[in-house]
């Protein structure tokens, strides 16, 4: 539930930034799009691997990870190609 509450504003902002760049004929960055996708996949991988680590993970890493994923989704949506 915390991810959904944090992700919603980032998704809306990313979609609005995409619409603004479409009206201004700005070029979406394929490099930013690809690296944000890698960051999301890497965070998912770390989440799955962290369940099997032999040492405890500090609880402060969860909110930081949620906001890193939310910002990566924002960049991903803002730099999606104009024609999908």
N, CA and C atoms as a LAMMPS dump frame, in Angstrom:
ITEM: TIMESTEP
0
ITEM: NUMBER OF ATOMS
252
ITEM: BOX BOUNDS ff ff ff
-5.0000000000000000e+02 5.0000000000000000e+02
-5.0000000000000000e+02 5.0000000000000000e+02
-5.0000000000000000e+02 5.0000000000000000e+02
ITEM: ATOMS id mol type element x y z
1 1 1 N 0.821 -1.215 0
2 1 2 C 0 0 0
3 1 3 C 0.862 1.276 0
4 2 1 N 2.038 1.207 0.613
5 2 2 C 2.908 2.378 0.645
6 2 3 C 3.441 2.697 -0.748
7 3 1 N 3.729 1.674 -1.528
8 3 2 C 4.228 1.891 -2.891
9 3 3 C 3.162 2.532 -3.763
10 4 1 N 1.918 2.098 -3.627
11 4 2 C 0.839 2.675 -4.44
12 4 3 C 0.624 4.146 -4.101
13 5 1 N 0.685 4.478 -2.809
14 5 2 C 0.496 5.873 -2.406
15 5 3 C 1.663 6.74 -2.878
16 6 1 N 2.853 6.207 -2.908
17 6 2 C 4.011 6.978 -3.361
18 6 3 C 4.104 7.003 -4.883
19 7 1 N 3.623 5.974 -5.533
20 7 2 C 3.773 5.856 -6.983
21 7 3 C 2.774 6.719 -7.755
22 8 1 N 1.585 6.905 -7.225
23 8 2 C 0.536 7.634 -7.951
24 8 3 C 0.954 9.052 -8.358
25 9 1 N 1.484 9.892 -7.468
26 9 2 C 1.89 11.231 -7.924
27 9 3 C 3.029 11.21 -8.942
28 10 1 N 3.94 10.258 -8.805
29 10 2 C 5.04 10.168 -9.759
30 10 3 C 4.549 9.745 -11.139
31 11 1 N 3.567 8.858 -11.185
32 11 2 C 3.008 8.42 -12.472
33 11 3 C 2.275 9.574 -13.147
34 12 1 N 1.462 10.29 -12.392
35 12 2 C 0.72 11.422 -12.969
36 12 3 C 1.693 12.48 -13.473
37 13 1 N 2.727 12.79 -12.7
38 13 2 C 3.707 13.783 -13.121
39 13 3 C 4.461 13.327 -14.37
40 14 1 N 4.806 12.059 -14.444
41 14 2 C 5.497 11.552 -15.625
42 14 3 C 4.642 11.638 -16.878
43 15 1 N 3.364 11.324 -16.743
44 15 2 C 2.467 11.414 -17.903
45 15 3 C 2.249 12.862 -18.331
46 16 1 N 2.151 13.77 -17.359
47 16 2 C 1.988 15.185 -17.693
48 16 3 C 3.25 15.722 -18.36
49 17 1 N 4.426 15.349 -17.853
50 17 2 C 5.678 15.775 -18.489
51 17 3 C 5.784 15.235 -19.904
52 18 1 N 5.272 14.022 -20.143
53 18 2 C 5.293 13.451 -21.496
54 18 3 C 4.398 14.244 -22.432
55 19 1 N 3.193 14.606 -21.948
56 19 2 C 2.274 15.399 -22.777
57 19 3 C 2.855 16.776 -23.078
58 20 1 N 3.504 17.392 -22.099
59 20 2 C 4.128 18.703 -22.325
60 20 3 C 5.226 18.592 -23.366
61 21 1 N 6.04 17.542 -23.288
62 21 2 C 7.116 17.392 -24.275
63 21 3 C 6.562 17.071 -25.661
64 22 1 N 5.394 16.438 -25.733
65 22 2 C 4.784 16.181 -27.043
66 22 3 C 4.311 17.481 -27.681
67 23 1 N 3.756 18.38 -26.876
68 23 2 C 3.255 19.626 -27.46
69 23 3 C 4.386 20.581 -27.82
70 24 1 N 5.538 20.468 -27.152
71 24 2 C 6.675 21.336 -27.455
72 24 3 C 7.626 20.721 -28.469
73 25 1 N 7.307 19.551 -28.971
74 25 2 C 8.132 18.819 -29.924
75 25 3 C 9.524 18.542 -29.364
76 26 1 N 9.597 18.272 -28.059
77 26 2 C 10.869 17.895 -27.44
78 26 3 C 11.193 16.442 -27.776
79 27 1 N 12.472 16.134 -27.749
80 27 2 C 12.933 14.792 -28.069
81 27 3 C 13.031 13.975 -26.785
82 28 1 N 12.283 12.864 -26.673
83 28 2 C 12.418 12.022 -25.479
84 28 3 C 13.743 11.264 -25.513
85 29 1 N 14.388 11.18 -24.373
86 29 2 C 15.711 10.567 -24.302
87 29 3 C 15.59 9.044 -24.201
88 30 1 N 16.027 8.315 -25.224
89 30 2 C 15.98 6.857 -25.126
90 30 3 C 16.951 6.316 -24.083
91 31 1 N 18.038 7.052 -23.814
92 31 2 C 18.988 6.599 -22.81
93 31 3 C 18.389 6.694 -21.401
94 32 1 N 17.693 7.783 -21.101
95 32 2 C 17.036 7.918 -19.796
96 32 3 C 15.929 6.886 -19.64
97 33 1 N 15.219 6.612 -20.724
98 33 2 C 14.157 5.603 -20.691
99 33 3 C 14.733 4.229 -20.378
100 34 1 N 15.804 3.868 -21.043
101 34 2 C 16.397 2.545 -20.865
102 34 3 C 17.026 2.395 -19.477
103 35 1 N 17.732 3.427 -19.016
104 35 2 C 18.367 3.328 -17.694
105 35 3 C 17.339 3.296 -16.573
106 36 1 N 16.232 3.993 -16.73
107 36 2 C 15.195 3.914 -15.703
108 36 3 C 14.552 2.529 -15.7
109 37 1 N 14.423 1.919 -16.858
110 37 2 C 13.907 0.555 -16.909
111 37 3 C 14.878 -0.409 -16.234
112 38 1 N 16.173 -0.225 -16.47
113 38 2 C 17.177 -1.055 -15.794
114 38 3 C 17.132 -0.861 -14.282
115 39 1 N 16.908 0.359 -13.839
116 39 2 C 16.832 0.635 -12.412
117 39 3 C 15.631 -0.044 -11.771
118 40 1 N 14.491 -0.04 -12.448
119 40 2 C 13.292 -0.713 -11.935
120 40 3 C 13.533 -2.223 -11.856
121 41 1 N 14.1 -2.787 -12.91
122 41 2 C 14.371 -4.225 -12.905
123 41 3 C 15.421 -4.598 -11.862
124 42 1 N 16.426 -3.747 -11.681
125 42 2 C 17.436 -3.997 -10.662
126 42 3 C 16.863 -3.939 -9.255
127 43 1 N 15.957 -3.005 -9.015
128 43 2 C 15.32 -2.918 -7.699
129 43 3 C 14.446 -4.142 -7.441
130 44 1 N 13.757 -4.614 -8.46
131 44 2 C 12.954 -5.825 -8.315
132 44 3 C 13.842 -7.027 -8.028
133 45 1 N 14.966 -7.111 -8.719
134 45 2 C 15.91 -8.201 -8.484
135 45 3 C 16.467 -8.148 -7.069
136 46 1 N 16.849 -6.951 -6.612
137 46 2 C 17.365 -6.818 -5.251
138 46 3 C 16.317 -7.168 -4.206
139 47 1 N 15.07 -6.85 -4.486
140 47 2 C 14 -7.22 -3.56
141 47 3 C 13.88 -8.733 -3.451
142 48 1 N 13.939 -9.422 -4.567
143 48 2 C 13.825 -10.879 -4.534
144 48 3 C 15.062 -11.531 -3.912
145 49 1 N 16.235 -10.996 -4.183
146 49 2 C 17.458 -11.561 -3.639
147 49 3 C 17.575 -11.262 -2.143
148 50 1 N 17.066 -10.121 -1.724
149 50 2 C 17.197 -9.738 -0.316
150 50 3 C 16.429 -10.67 0.62
151 51 1 N 15.485 -11.407 0.095
152 51 2 C 14.749 -12.359 0.936
153 51 3 C 15.611 -13.548 1.343
154 52 1 N 16.68 -13.8 0.615
155 52 2 C 17.523 -14.96 0.907
156 52 3 C 18.882 -14.585 1.502
157 53 1 N 19.108 -13.319 1.806
158 53 2 C 20.396 -12.914 2.377
159 53 3 C 20.524 -13.428 3.808
160 54 1 N 21.723 -13.799 4.215
161 54 2 C 21.907 -14.353 5.559
162 54 3 C 22.022 -13.294 6.653
163 55 1 N 21.899 -12.025 6.33
164 55 2 C 21.996 -10.97 7.335
165 55 3 C 20.772 -10.061 7.224
166 56 1 N 20.42 -9.386 8.313
167 56 2 C 19.224 -8.533 8.279
168 56 3 C 19.45 -7.263 7.461
169 57 1 N 18.381 -6.79 6.867
170 57 2 C 18.413 -5.57 6.072
171 57 3 C 17.833 -4.441 6.921
172 58 1 N 18.484 -3.289 6.976
173 58 2 C 17.941 -2.186 7.781
174 58 3 C 16.569 -1.742 7.251
175 59 1 N 15.652 -1.413 8.141
176 59 2 C 14.309 -1.026 7.691
177 59 3 C 14.281 0.308 6.942
178 60 1 N 15.33 1.112 7.026
179 60 2 C 15.35 2.388 6.316
180 60 3 C 15.502 2.209 4.812
181 61 1 N 15.897 1.041 4.376
182 61 2 C 16.104 0.836 2.948
183 61 3 C 14.791 0.709 2.178
184 62 1 N 13.73 0.305 2.853
185 62 2 C 12.453 0.113 2.152
186 62 3 C 11.885 1.431 1.624
187 63 1 N 11.743 2.493 2.439
188 63 2 C 11.226 3.746 1.876
189 63 3 C 12.139 4.346 0.81
190 64 1 N 13.443 4.208 0.987
191 64 2 C 14.377 4.723 -0.019
192 64 3 C 14.189 3.963 -1.337
193 65 1 N 14.062 2.654 -1.245
194 65 2 C 13.84 1.847 -2.448
195 65 3 C 12.53 2.17 -3.134
196 66 1 N 11.485 2.43 -2.349
197 66 2 C 10.185 2.777 -2.929
198 66 3 C 10.281 4.082 -3.707
199 67 1 N 10.953 5.085 -3.144
200 67 2 C 11.061 6.353 -3.849
201 67 3 C 12.011 6.288 -5.034
202 68 1 N 13.012 5.438 -4.982
203 68 2 C 13.886 5.249 -6.145
204 68 3 C 13.097 4.618 -7.293
205 69 1 N 12.281 3.613 -6.985
206 69 2 C 11.453 2.979 -8.023
207 69 3 C 10.414 3.962 -8.549
208 70 1 N 9.81 4.754 -7.66
209 70 2 C 8.801 5.721 -8.103
210 70 3 C 9.418 6.773 -9.015
211 71 1 N 10.609 7.258 -8.684
212 71 2 C 11.265 8.238 -9.55
213 71 3 C 11.678 7.61 -10.882
214 72 1 N 12.099 6.358 -10.854
215 72 2 C 12.456 5.679 -12.099
216 72 3 C 11.231 5.501 -12.991
217 73 1 N 10.072 5.226 -12.401
218 73 2 C 8.836 5.131 -13.185
219 73 3 C 8.488 6.494 -13.774
220 74 1 N 8.718 7.56 -13.012
221 74 2 C 8.468 8.911 -13.503
222 74 3 C 9.325 9.201 -14.733
223 75 1 N 10.602 8.911 -14.663
224 75 2 C 11.506 9.145 -15.794
225 75 3 C 11.136 8.243 -16.965
226 76 1 N 10.758 6.999 -16.667
227 76 2 C 10.368 6.067 -17.721
228 76 3 C 9.157 6.588 -18.489
229 77 1 N 8.14 7.05 -17.774
230 77 2 C 6.938 7.537 -18.44
231 77 3 C 7.167 8.865 -19.147
232 78 1 N 7.997 9.727 -18.577
233 78 2 C 8.251 11.025 -19.196
234 78 3 C 9.066 10.894 -20.475
235 79 1 N 9.862 9.851 -20.608
236 79 2 C 10.718 9.688 -21.791
237 79 3 C 10.266 8.556 -22.697
238 80 1 N 9.021 8.158 -22.577
239 80 2 C 8.472 7.173 -23.507
240 80 3 C 8.353 7.815 -24.887
241 81 1 N 8.604 7.049 -25.91
242 81 2 C 8.551 7.588 -27.267
243 81 3 C 7.161 8.143 -27.576
244 82 1 N 7.115 9.092 -28.475
245 82 2 C 5.861 9.793 -28.758
246 82 3 C 4.832 8.894 -29.403
247 83 1 N 5.277 7.987 -30.211
248 83 2 C 4.359 7.04 -30.848
249 83 3 C 4.612 5.66 -30.294
250 84 1 N 3.619 5.127 -29.609
251 84 2 C 3.764 3.815 -28.999
252 84 3 C 2.914 2.817 -29.759
